[in-house]
């Protein structure tokens, strides 16, 4: 029996056509393998010698289909941008092998058997056959495959992922149910899935149906194993780990990661790291989450000076220069380059610059981003130097010439020098002071102040109610000096001073007068001259936002002064005082400039021998307004309370409503000579009124109109706020 070669090829084609089309991707594969076709052996037995005939190839129908070779996509999950698609190196041709034809003479029945893809024709045992020559059929070459052939995706499934991850996969792939797809698009979809960084591997299987193509994506999500920080200095590993605990050992969840990011950003904000934030989270295939943060690292600190118009360049386009040395300003700042930006620290630095008294305005601008930020301080300086020359005439001093020089920024380092000189026909007076304040940036160097003076003025204690024996009013003269050392202790600004005063009571002609017209002593020594040597200690806690014109905050000052009983008068006493001010911003009406409610409370007492000129004088522009200086009383002890409502009127002018109260607590008669009692002072007083504040180039000038509880009124002038 003869089995034709056409039948043999038909069986082989049917066996090979039962194949599933597949494109797959995994990070670890980098080679392609193709199954080789099995050899076909076809023995043919005839009863008689047969002719040798050529075997022709069967007729075939060519149908377009996807490539039978797998497509491998290599990628690193930890490097999502580096995704490589490895194309096929070429298509292998399926060549059918040449089967030998065996002819046996005895005739026998023929049976066809074989395995899948390897059909064989087997004949029962017969006598030895004759081997005939074999003719090789022509090779069958499949048609070229078009990877861009577009078909309809009848179904799209995603296996191996949670519902959350499935939604992410569906968002990144372009193959959708009912839409068009192609072999190249499936390759791109696999690459897009891996580019999310959420999967260790991904592949796609497709199956042809009469309606189109069924697509199944098989993915393997990352399991989080550990956490790693990048770029963190303020954020510790322990703090960062807490929000991510739910993810450790679990399949990665973008929603859980987002919640952890929000918690870390909140921690940054709560701790004052206002620029810090989580920039990205990158997982790798080993399950390590790398949390990249930017914490607002300070790169550089710059200073930009502004002129009176608020411009940083002058009319010629040149930068406005400042008198203050940049190195000195940097020394005042706690926040340094290379540290993490903190808003609280910057606010403290701004307050420190205001405390120097050198700047009218201080603003901070930021340049850069969260990774690196430069701080630019925009500074408008106060007028540091002032020179005034004048002259006057009064009945007490006659013609008087004055010279005043003030410099608050000697050497551009906030050292201050003040000099006041007065020359008259009867006297020469001066008062000079040099201060080098304590620098926090040089903690081992003390600040210091040196003062020397010679003064004579009408006494505020001995007024003309009881004159001197010759009818003149008493003049109080002081000559001396002091040296004080300053440094902070536990948040308090402290000062230790050594002071010497020689006090004399004289008449208009300069003659010493030890008693008044009623024989009351005017000095402790009874000679008209006392020596007062003291050691003083002062502690101040200043939390005001501006020491010159505060709008919020508080300041508390405590002091004690102990005299040393040497020289004339042998004075031994101790003075204790307390002074507290609080500033509260208000908004009673709409205004661009701030409104402030300010309160001041004072109290003090003296233990030991108290000369009358050292008593607490109550009343006047710095005490109870509406009274002249010292008209309320002169006491060994006192209390004083003042309240002000400060509000803006126009750009450089503000208004004030005030009320003052003071009392000597009945201590006036314990002062040597009882200066208050013999002059009929009430010992308690109250005043109220209104005033204006003018912000001039020379400083803040105040004028107050006060009415006291006796029905009297006064106008008071002064420099700076009342407190």
C-alpha positions as CSV (number, residue, x, y, z in Angstrom):
1,X,0.0,0.0,0.0
2,X,1.3,3.5,-0.8
3,X,0.9,6.5,1.4
4,X,1.3,9.7,-0.6
5,X,3.7,12.4,0.5
6,X,0.9,14.9,0.3
7,X,-1.0,13.1,3.0
8,X,2.1,13.0,5.2
9,X,2.6,16.8,4.9
10,X,-1.1,17.4,5.6
11,X,-0.9,15.5,8.9
12,X,2.2,17.5,9.9
13,X,0.6,20.8,9.2
14,X,-2.5,19.9,11.3
15,X,-0.3,18.9,14.3
16,X,1.7,22.1,14.2
17,X,-1.3,24.4,13.9
18,X,-2.6,23.7,17.4
19,X,-0.4,26.3,19.1
20,X,-1.2,29.3,21.4
21,X,0.2,32.7,20.6
22,X,2.1,34.1,23.6
23,X,4.2,37.3,24.4
24,X,5.9,37.3,27.8
25,X,8.2,39.5,29.9
26,X,10.2,38.9,33.0
27,X,13.2,40.9,34.4
28,X,15.5,37.8,34.5
29,X,15.1,36.4,30.9
30,X,17.5,37.4,28.2
31,X,17.4,34.7,25.5
32,X,15.0,33.2,23.1
33,X,14.5,29.5,22.4
34,X,12.5,27.9,19.6
35,X,11.5,24.3,19.5
36,X,13.0,22.4,16.5
37,X,10.7,20.4,14.2
38,X,10.8,16.7,14.7
39,X,12.1,14.5,11.9
40,X,9.4,12.6,10.0
41,X,10.3,9.0,9.0
42,X,7.8,7.5,6.5
43,X,8.5,3.8,5.4
44,X,6.5,2.7,2.3
45,X,6.2,-1.0,1.3
46,X,5.0,-2.2,-2.1
47,X,4.3,-5.7,-3.4
48,X,6.4,-5.2,-6.6
49,X,9.2,-2.8,-7.5
50,X,8.0,0.7,-7.7
51,X,9.1,3.8,-9.5
52,X,10.9,6.5,-7.7
53,X,8.7,9.6,-7.8
54,X,9.2,13.1,-6.4
55,X,7.1,14.0,-3.4
56,X,5.3,17.3,-3.7
57,X,4.4,19.6,-0.9
58,X,0.8,19.8,0.1
59,X,-1.3,22.8,-0.7
60,X,-1.4,25.2,2.3
61,X,-3.6,28.2,3.2
62,X,-1.6,31.1,4.6
63,X,-3.3,33.0,7.5
64,X,-1.8,36.2,9.2
65,X,-1.0,35.5,12.9
66,X,1.2,36.8,15.7
67,X,4.7,35.6,16.1
68,X,5.1,32.2,17.8
69,X,8.3,33.4,19.5
70,X,8.2,34.9,23.0
71,X,9.1,38.6,23.4
72,X,11.3,39.3,26.4
73,X,11.2,42.7,28.2
74,X,14.1,43.4,30.5
75,X,13.8,46.1,33.2
76,X,14.9,47.0,36.6
77,X,12.1,47.8,39.0
78,X,14.4,50.1,40.9
79,X,15.3,52.0,37.7
80,X,11.9,52.6,36.2
81,X,13.2,54.9,33.5
82,X,15.6,52.2,32.1
83,X,13.2,49.9,30.3
84,X,14.7,47.9,27.3
85,X,12.6,46.0,24.8
86,X,14.6,43.1,23.2
87,X,13.2,42.4,19.7
88,X,13.5,39.1,17.8
89,X,16.8,38.5,16.1
90,X,15.1,37.0,13.1
91,X,12.5,34.5,12.2
92,X,13.5,30.9,11.8
93,X,12.2,29.0,8.9
94,X,10.4,25.7,9.5
95,X,12.0,23.2,7.1
96,X,10.5,19.7,6.9
97,X,13.3,17.1,6.9
98,X,13.8,14.7,4.0
99,X,12.3,11.4,4.8
100,X,13.8,8.2,3.3
101,X,11.3,6.0,1.4
102,X,11.6,2.3,2.1
103,X,10.0,-0.2,-0.3
104,X,9.1,-3.7,0.8
105,X,8.0,-6.4,-1.8
106,X,5.5,-8.3,0.3
107,X,2.3,-6.5,0.5
108,X,0.9,-5.8,3.9
109,X,-1.7,-3.6,5.5
110,X,-0.6,-0.1,6.5
111,X,-1.3,1.6,9.8
112,X,-0.6,5.3,10.7
113,X,0.6,6.2,14.2
114,X,2.5,9.0,15.8
115,X,2.9,11.5,18.5
116,X,1.9,15.1,18.4
117,X,3.9,16.8,15.7
118,X,5.7,13.6,14.8
119,X,3.4,11.4,12.6
120,X,4.8,8.1,11.4
121,X,3.6,5.3,9.1
122,X,4.5,1.9,10.5
123,X,4.4,-1.4,8.5
124,X,4.5,-5.0,10.0
125,X,7.7,-7.0,9.8
126,X,8.4,-8.2,6.3
127,X,11.5,-9.5,4.4
128,X,14.3,-7.0,3.8
129,X,13.2,-4.2,1.7
130,X,15.0,-2.4,-1.1
131,X,16.0,1.1,-0.3
132,X,15.1,3.6,-3.0
133,X,16.6,7.0,-3.6
134,X,15.0,9.9,-1.7
135,X,13.8,13.1,-3.3
136,X,13.8,16.3,-1.0
137,X,10.6,18.4,-1.2
138,X,10.8,22.2,-1.4
139,X,10.9,24.0,2.0
140,X,7.7,25.7,3.2
141,X,8.3,29.3,4.4
142,X,5.7,30.9,6.6
143,X,4.7,34.4,5.7
144,X,6.3,37.5,7.4
145,X,4.6,38.6,10.6
146,X,3.4,42.2,11.0
147,X,3.7,43.2,14.7
148,X,1.6,46.3,14.0
149,X,-1.5,44.4,12.8
150,X,-4.4,45.9,14.7
151,X,-7.1,43.6,16.1
152,X,-9.9,44.0,18.6
153,X,-9.3,43.1,22.3
154,X,-12.4,41.1,23.2
155,X,-11.4,40.6,26.8
156,X,-8.6,42.0,29.1
157,X,-7.8,40.3,32.4
158,X,-5.2,41.1,35.1
159,X,-4.0,38.2,37.3
160,X,-1.9,38.3,40.4
161,X,-2.7,41.8,41.7
162,X,-5.0,43.3,44.3
163,X,-7.9,45.4,43.2
164,X,-5.9,48.6,43.9
165,X,-3.0,47.4,41.7
166,X,-5.4,46.2,39.0
167,X,-6.8,49.7,38.7
168,X,-3.3,51.1,38.4
169,X,-2.5,48.6,35.7
170,X,-5.6,49.4,33.7
171,X,-4.6,53.1,33.9
172,X,-1.2,52.5,32.4
173,X,-2.0,50.0,29.7
174,X,-3.6,51.1,26.4
175,X,-5.1,47.8,25.6
176,X,-8.7,48.0,26.8
177,X,-11.7,45.7,26.3
178,X,-13.4,46.5,23.1
179,X,-10.5,48.6,21.9
180,X,-7.8,48.0,19.3
181,X,-4.4,46.4,20.1
182,X,-1.5,44.8,18.4
183,X,1.6,42.7,19.1
184,X,3.7,45.9,19.5
185,X,1.1,47.5,21.8
186,X,1.2,44.4,24.1
187,X,4.9,44.8,24.3
188,X,4.5,48.5,25.3
189,X,1.9,47.6,27.9
190,X,4.2,45.2,29.6
191,X,6.9,47.8,29.7
192,X,4.4,50.4,31.1
193,X,3.4,48.0,33.9
194,X,7.0,47.5,34.9
195,X,7.6,51.2,34.7
196,X,5.2,51.8,37.6
197,X,7.8,50.3,39.9
198,X,5.2,48.2,41.7
199,X,5.9,44.8,40.2
200,X,8.8,42.5,40.0
201,X,7.7,40.8,36.8
202,X,4.9,41.0,34.2
203,X,3.9,39.1,31.1
204,X,1.0,39.0,28.7
205,X,-0.7,36.0,27.1
206,X,-3.1,36.3,24.1
207,X,-5.5,33.9,22.5
208,X,-7.2,34.4,19.1
209,X,-10.9,34.1,19.0
210,X,-13.4,34.5,16.1
211,X,-14.2,38.0,17.4
212,X,-10.7,39.2,18.1
213,X,-8.1,38.6,20.8
214,X,-8.4,37.7,24.5
215,X,-5.5,39.3,26.6
216,X,-4.3,38.2,30.0
217,X,-1.7,40.2,31.9
218,X,0.1,38.2,34.7
219,X,1.9,40.3,37.2
220,X,3.9,39.8,40.4
221,X,3.6,42.7,42.9
222,X,6.5,43.8,45.1
223,X,6.4,42.7,48.7
224,X,7.9,45.5,51.0
225,X,10.8,44.2,53.1
226,X,12.6,47.3,54.5
227,X,12.8,51.1,54.5
228,X,15.7,53.3,53.4
229,X,16.0,57.1,53.8
230,X,17.7,59.4,51.3
231,X,18.5,63.1,52.0
232,X,17.3,63.1,55.6
233,X,19.1,65.0,58.4
234,X,16.2,66.1,60.6
235,X,14.1,63.0,60.0
236,X,15.3,60.0,61.9
237,X,14.8,56.3,60.8
238,X,12.7,55.6,63.9
239,X,10.3,58.5,63.1
240,X,10.1,57.5,59.4
241,X,9.5,53.8,60.1
242,X,6.3,54.4,62.2
243,X,4.0,55.5,59.3
244,X,5.3,52.6,57.1
245,X,4.9,49.7,59.6
246,X,1.7,48.6,58.0
247,X,3.5,48.1,54.7
248,X,6.5,46.1,56.0
249,X,5.9,42.4,54.9
250,X,2.9,43.2,52.8
251,X,2.2,43.6,49.1
252,X,3.0,47.2,48.1
253,X,0.0,49.6,48.3
254,X,0.2,53.1,46.8
255,X,-2.7,54.3,49.0
256,X,-0.8,53.2,52.2
257,X,2.3,54.8,50.9
258,X,0.5,58.1,50.3
259,X,-0.9,58.1,53.9
260,X,2.7,57.5,55.2
261,X,3.9,60.5,53.1
262,X,1.2,62.7,54.6
263,X,2.2,61.7,58.1
264,X,5.9,62.4,57.5
265,X,5.1,65.8,55.9
266,X,2.9,66.6,59.0
267,X,5.8,65.7,61.3
268,X,8.0,68.1,59.4
269,X,5.4,70.9,59.7
270,X,4.8,70.3,63.4
271,X,8.5,70.6,64.1
272,X,9.0,73.8,62.2
273,X,10.6,72.3,59.1
274,X,8.3,74.3,56.8
275,X,10.2,73.6,53.5
276,X,10.8,69.9,54.2
277,X,8.7,67.2,52.4
278,X,8.8,63.8,50.9
279,X,9.8,64.1,47.2
280,X,9.4,60.4,46.1
281,X,9.3,56.8,47.1
282,X,11.1,54.3,44.9
283,X,10.7,50.6,45.5
284,X,13.0,48.0,44.0
285,X,12.4,44.3,43.2
286,X,14.0,43.2,46.5
287,X,11.2,45.1,48.4
288,X,13.4,48.0,49.7
289,X,11.5,51.3,49.8
290,X,13.8,54.3,49.3
291,X,12.1,57.4,50.7
292,X,13.7,60.5,49.1
293,X,13.2,63.7,51.2
294,X,14.1,67.3,50.7
295,X,14.4,69.2,54.0
296,X,15.2,72.7,52.9
297,X,18.9,72.8,53.3
298,X,20.2,76.4,53.7
299,X,22.7,77.1,51.0
300,X,23.7,80.7,51.5
301,X,22.6,83.7,53.5
302,X,22.6,87.1,51.7
303,X,21.9,90.6,52.8
304,X,20.2,93.3,50.7
305,X,20.0,96.8,52.0
306,X,17.1,99.1,51.2
307,X,17.0,102.8,50.8
308,X,14.3,105.2,52.1
309,X,12.2,104.3,49.0
310,X,12.4,100.6,49.8
311,X,14.6,99.9,46.8
312,X,17.7,97.7,46.8
313,X,19.4,99.7,44.0
314,X,20.0,103.5,43.8
315,X,19.2,105.8,40.9
316,X,22.4,104.7,39.1
317,X,21.5,101.1,39.3
318,X,24.1,100.3,41.9
319,X,23.3,98.1,45.0
320,X,22.4,100.1,48.1
321,X,25.2,99.8,50.6
322,X,24.7,99.4,54.3
323,X,26.8,100.6,57.2
324,X,26.4,97.4,59.2
325,X,29.1,94.8,58.5
326,X,27.6,91.6,56.9
327,X,29.9,89.5,59.1
328,X,28.5,91.1,62.1
329,X,24.9,90.4,60.9
330,X,25.8,86.8,60.3
331,X,27.1,86.5,63.8
332,X,23.7,87.5,65.1
333,X,21.9,84.6,63.3
334,X,21.4,81.2,64.7
335,X,20.5,79.6,61.4
336,X,23.7,79.0,59.4
337,X,24.4,77.6,55.9
338,X,24.3,73.9,55.8
339,X,21.5,73.7,58.5
340,X,17.9,72.8,57.9
341,X,15.5,75.7,57.4
342,X,13.2,76.2,60.4
343,X,10.7,79.0,60.5
344,X,10.9,79.4,64.3
345,X,14.7,79.9,64.1
346,X,14.3,82.5,61.4
347,X,11.7,84.3,63.4
348,X,14.1,84.4,66.4
349,X,16.9,85.7,64.1
350,X,14.7,88.5,62.9
351,X,13.8,89.5,66.5
352,X,17.5,89.4,67.3
353,X,18.3,91.9,64.5
354,X,15.5,94.2,65.7
355,X,17.0,94.0,69.2
356,X,20.2,95.5,67.9
357,X,18.2,98.7,67.2
358,X,20.0,99.1,63.9
359,X,17.2,98.2,61.6
360,X,13.8,99.8,60.9
361,X,12.5,96.8,58.9
362,X,13.8,93.3,58.5
363,X,12.3,90.9,55.9
364,X,13.4,87.5,54.8
365,X,13.0,86.2,51.2
366,X,13.7,82.7,50.1
367,X,15.4,81.7,46.8
368,X,15.6,78.1,45.6
369,X,13.5,75.1,46.3
370,X,13.1,72.4,49.0
371,X,16.4,70.8,48.1
372,X,18.5,73.9,48.7
373,X,17.3,77.3,49.7
374,X,19.1,80.7,50.0
375,X,17.9,83.2,52.6
376,X,18.0,86.9,51.6
377,X,17.6,89.4,54.4
378,X,16.2,92.7,53.2
379,X,17.3,95.3,55.7
380,X,16.4,99.0,56.1
381,X,18.8,100.6,58.5
382,X,17.8,103.2,61.1
383,X,19.7,106.5,61.0
384,X,22.6,105.5,63.2
385,X,24.4,108.9,63.4
386,X,23.0,112.1,64.7
387,X,24.7,115.4,65.5
388,X,22.8,118.3,67.1
389,X,24.2,121.8,67.9
390,X,22.1,124.3,69.7
391,X,21.8,127.0,72.3
392,X,19.3,128.3,74.7
393,X,18.7,130.8,77.5
394,X,16.8,130.4,80.8
395,X,16.7,132.2,84.0
396,X,18.5,129.5,85.9
397,X,21.4,128.7,83.6
398,X,21.5,131.9,81.5
399,X,23.0,131.3,78.0
400,X,23.6,127.6,77.4
401,X,25.2,126.0,74.3
402,X,24.8,122.3,73.6
403,X,26.4,119.7,71.4
404,X,25.0,116.2,71.1
405,X,26.5,113.4,69.1
406,X,25.0,109.9,68.8
407,X,26.2,106.9,66.9
408,X,24.5,103.5,67.3
409,X,26.7,101.6,64.9
410,X,30.3,102.4,65.6
411,X,32.5,100.3,63.3
412,X,29.4,98.7,61.8
413,X,29.2,96.3,64.7
414,X,26.4,97.9,66.8
415,X,28.8,99.5,69.3
416,X,27.2,102.8,70.5
417,X,28.7,106.1,71.5
418,X,26.8,109.0,73.0
419,X,28.1,112.4,73.9
420,X,26.3,115.4,75.4
421,X,28.1,118.6,76.2
422,X,26.5,121.7,77.7
423,X,28.5,124.9,78.3
424,X,26.9,127.8,80.2
425,X,28.1,131.0,82.0
426,X,28.0,129.3,85.4
427,X,28.6,125.6,84.7
428,X,30.1,123.0,82.4
429,X,28.2,119.7,82.0
430,X,28.8,116.5,80.0
431,X,27.5,113.0,79.8
432,X,29.3,110.4,77.6
433,X,28.7,106.7,77.3
434,X,30.3,103.9,75.2
435,X,28.7,100.5,74.9
436,X,29.9,97.3,73.3
437,X,27.0,94.8,73.8
438,X,27.4,91.1,74.5
439,X,27.5,88.9,71.4
440,X,25.9,85.5,71.5
441,X,28.3,84.4,68.8
442,X,31.2,85.2,71.1
443,X,29.9,83.7,74.4
444,X,33.2,84.0,76.2
445,X,33.4,87.8,75.6
446,X,31.4,90.0,78.0
447,X,29.6,93.1,76.8
448,X,30.5,96.3,78.6
449,X,29.4,99.9,79.1
450,X,31.5,102.8,80.3
451,X,29.9,106.0,81.5
452,X,31.2,109.3,82.7
453,X,29.2,112.4,83.6
454,X,28.9,115.7,85.3
455,X,25.4,117.0,85.7
456,X,23.5,119.8,87.6
457,X,19.8,120.4,87.4
458,X,16.8,121.5,89.5
459,X,16.0,118.9,92.0
460,X,12.8,116.9,91.3
461,X,12.6,116.0,95.0
462,X,13.0,119.5,96.6
463,X,10.7,121.7,94.7
464,X,9.9,125.4,95.3
465,X,7.2,124.7,97.8
466,X,9.9,124.7,100.5
467,X,12.9,126.7,99.2
468,X,16.4,126.9,100.4
469,X,17.2,129.3,103.3
470,X,18.2,132.0,100.7
471,X,14.9,131.6,98.8
472,X,16.5,129.7,95.9
473,X,15.4,126.4,94.6
474,X,17.7,123.5,95.3
475,X,20.0,122.3,92.5
476,X,21.1,118.7,92.5
477,X,24.6,118.1,91.1
478,X,26.2,114.7,90.3
479,X,29.6,113.8,89.1
480,X,30.9,110.3,88.7
481,X,31.0,107.3,86.4
482,X,30.2,103.6,86.1
483,X,31.3,100.4,84.5
484,X,28.9,97.6,83.8
485,X,29.4,94.1,82.3
486,X,26.7,92.2,80.4
487,X,26.0,88.6,79.5
488,X,22.9,86.4,79.3
489,X,22.2,83.7,81.9
490,X,19.5,81.1,81.3
491,X,17.6,83.3,78.9
492,X,17.9,86.5,80.9
493,X,20.1,89.5,79.9
494,X,22.1,90.3,83.0
495,X,24.3,93.2,83.9
496,X,26.7,93.7,86.8
497,X,27.6,97.4,87.5
498,X,30.0,99.4,89.6
499,X,28.9,102.9,90.2
500,X,30.1,106.0,91.9
501,X,28.3,109.3,92.5
502,X,29.2,112.4,94.4
503,X,26.0,114.3,95.1
504,X,25.8,117.9,96.1
505,X,22.9,120.2,96.9
506,X,23.6,123.8,95.9
507,X,21.8,127.1,95.3
508,X,21.8,129.0,92.0
509,X,25.3,130.5,92.7
510,X,26.8,127.0,93.4
511,X,26.9,127.4,97.1
512,X,26.4,124.2,99.2
513,X,23.2,124.1,101.1
514,X,22.8,121.2,103.6
515,X,19.2,122.1,104.7
516,X,16.0,123.7,103.4
517,X,14.3,126.8,104.7
518,X,12.6,124.6,107.4
519,X,15.8,123.0,108.6
520,X,15.1,119.6,107.0
521,X,18.3,117.8,106.0
522,X,18.9,117.5,102.2
523,X,21.8,115.0,102.3
524,X,22.6,111.9,104.4
525,X,25.9,113.5,105.7
526,X,24.3,116.8,106.7
527,X,27.0,118.7,104.9
528,X,25.3,119.1,101.5
529,X,27.7,116.5,99.9
530,X,27.3,112.7,99.9
531,X,29.4,109.9,98.3
532,X,27.3,107.0,97.0
533,X,29.2,103.9,95.9
534,X,27.0,101.0,94.7
535,X,27.1,97.6,93.1
536,X,24.1,96.9,91.0
537,X,22.7,93.7,89.3
538,X,19.9,93.8,86.7
539,X,18.2,90.8,84.9
540,X,16.0,91.4,81.9
541,X,13.8,89.0,79.9
542,X,12.9,90.7,76.7
543,X,10.4,88.9,74.4
544,X,9.3,92.0,72.5
545,X,9.2,91.9,68.7
546,X,10.8,95.3,68.5
547,X,12.6,97.0,71.5
548,X,12.0,100.6,70.1
549,X,8.4,100.4,69.1
550,X,7.0,97.0,70.1
551,X,3.6,95.7,68.9
552,X,3.6,92.4,70.7
553,X,5.4,90.4,73.4
554,X,6.6,91.3,76.9
555,X,9.6,92.5,78.8
556,X,10.4,91.9,82.5
557,X,13.2,93.8,84.4
558,X,14.3,93.0,87.9
559,X,17.1,94.9,89.6
560,X,18.9,95.3,92.9
561,X,21.5,97.9,94.0
562,X,23.6,97.6,97.2
563,X,25.5,100.6,98.5
564,X,28.9,100.4,100.0
565,X,29.2,102.7,103.1
566,X,32.3,104.6,102.2
567,X,32.9,108.4,101.8
568,X,30.7,111.2,103.1
569,X,27.3,110.1,104.3
570,X,28.3,106.5,105.1
571,X,25.2,105.4,103.2
572,X,24.1,101.7,103.5
573,X,21.0,100.8,101.6
574,X,19.6,98.3,99.2
575,X,17.2,99.1,96.4
576,X,14.9,96.5,94.8
577,X,12.7,97.2,91.8
578,X,10.6,95.3,89.3
579,X,9.2,96.5,85.9
580,X,6.9,94.5,83.6
581,X,5.4,95.5,80.3
582,X,3.0,93.5,78.0
583,X,2.0,94.3,74.4
584,X,-1.1,92.8,72.8
585,X,-2.0,93.5,69.2
586,X,-5.6,94.6,68.5
587,X,-7.8,95.3,65.5
588,X,-10.6,97.6,66.7
589,X,-10.8,99.2,63.3
590,X,-9.3,98.4,59.9
591,X,-5.8,99.7,59.4
592,X,-2.6,98.8,57.7
593,X,-0.4,99.6,60.6
594,X,-0.8,97.7,63.9
595,X,-2.9,98.7,66.9
596,X,-1.6,97.8,70.3
597,X,-2.9,97.6,73.9
598,X,0.1,98.1,76.2
599,X,0.3,97.7,80.0
600,X,3.1,98.6,82.4
601,X,3.4,97.6,86.1
602,X,6.2,98.8,88.4
603,X,7.0,98.4,92.0
604,X,10.0,99.0,94.3
605,X,11.3,99.5,97.8
606,X,14.5,100.6,99.6
607,X,16.0,99.0,102.7
608,X,18.4,100.8,105.0
609,X,19.4,104.5,105.0
610,X,17.6,106.4,102.3
611,X,18.8,109.9,101.3
612,X,16.0,112.1,100.1
613,X,17.4,112.5,96.6
614,X,17.4,108.6,96.2
615,X,13.6,108.3,97.0
616,X,11.1,107.2,94.3
617,X,9.7,110.4,92.7
618,X,6.1,109.9,91.5
619,X,4.4,112.0,88.9
620,X,5.5,113.4,85.5
621,X,5.9,112.4,81.9
622,X,7.4,109.0,82.8
623,X,5.1,108.3,85.8
624,X,1.6,109.8,86.3
625,X,0.8,112.2,83.4
626,X,-1.2,115.3,84.4
627,X,1.2,115.9,87.3
628,X,4.6,117.6,87.3
629,X,7.6,115.5,88.1
630,X,7.6,114.4,91.7
631,X,4.3,116.1,92.5
632,X,2.5,112.9,93.5
633,X,5.0,111.9,96.2
634,X,8.6,110.8,97.2
635,X,8.5,107.4,98.9
636,X,10.7,104.6,100.1
637,X,8.3,102.2,98.3
638,X,6.0,102.6,95.4
639,X,3.6,101.0,92.9
640,X,2.8,102.3,89.4
641,X,0.4,101.1,86.7
642,X,-0.1,102.5,83.2
643,X,-2.3,101.4,80.3
644,X,-2.2,102.7,76.7
645,X,-4.1,102.0,73.5
646,X,-1.9,102.9,70.6
647,X,-3.3,103.3,67.1
648,X,-2.2,104.7,63.7
649,X,-3.6,108.0,62.4
650,X,-1.6,108.6,59.2
651,X,1.6,107.1,57.8
652,X,4.1,108.6,60.3
653,X,1.7,109.8,63.1
654,X,-0.1,107.7,65.6
655,X,-2.5,108.3,68.5
656,X,-2.6,107.2,72.1
657,X,-5.2,107.0,74.9
658,X,-3.7,106.5,78.3
659,X,-4.3,106.2,82.1
660,X,-1.8,106.2,84.9
661,X,-1.9,105.5,88.6
662,X,0.8,105.6,91.3
663,X,1.2,105.4,95.1
664,X,4.0,105.6,97.6
665,X,2.1,103.2,99.8
666,X,2.4,105.6,102.8
667,X,6.2,105.4,102.9
668,X,6.9,109.1,102.3
669,X,7.5,109.9,106.0
670,X,10.3,107.3,106.3
671,X,12.6,109.2,103.9
672,X,15.2,111.4,105.5
673,X,13.7,114.9,105.9
674,X,10.3,113.7,104.7
675,X,10.4,115.8,101.5
676,X,6.9,114.8,100.4
677,X,5.2,115.4,103.8
678,X,6.6,118.9,104.3
679,X,5.6,119.9,100.8
680,X,2.1,118.5,101.1
681,X,2.3,115.9,98.4
682,X,-0.7,113.5,98.2
683,X,1.3,110.3,97.9
684,X,-1.3,108.8,95.5
685,X,-2.3,110.1,92.1
686,X,-4.3,109.3,89.0
687,X,-4.1,110.7,85.5
688,X,-5.6,110.1,82.0
689,X,-5.6,111.7,78.6
690,X,-4.5,111.4,75.0
691,X,-1.4,112.0,73.0
692,X,0.3,111.7,69.6
693,X,3.4,109.9,68.3
694,X,5.5,111.2,65.5
695,X,8.0,109.0,63.8
696,X,10.7,111.5,62.9
697,X,14.3,111.0,61.5
698,X,15.5,111.7,65.1
699,X,13.4,108.9,66.5
700,X,9.9,108.6,67.9
701,X,8.7,111.9,69.5
702,X,5.7,111.9,71.9
703,X,3.4,114.6,73.1
704,X,0.8,113.8,75.8
705,X,-2.0,115.9,77.3
706,X,-2.8,114.6,80.7
707,X,-5.5,115.5,83.3
708,X,-5.0,114.5,86.9
709,X,-7.4,113.7,89.7
710,X,-6.9,117.2,91.1
711,X,-8.5,118.7,88.0
712,X,-5.1,120.0,86.8
713,X,-3.8,119.3,83.3
714,X,-0.3,119.2,81.7
715,X,1.3,118.7,78.4
716,X,4.3,116.3,78.4
717,X,7.0,115.8,75.8
718,X,9.4,113.0,75.5
719,X,11.5,110.8,73.2
720,X,10.3,107.2,72.5
721,X,7.3,105.4,73.8
722,X,6.3,105.9,77.5
723,X,7.2,102.2,78.0
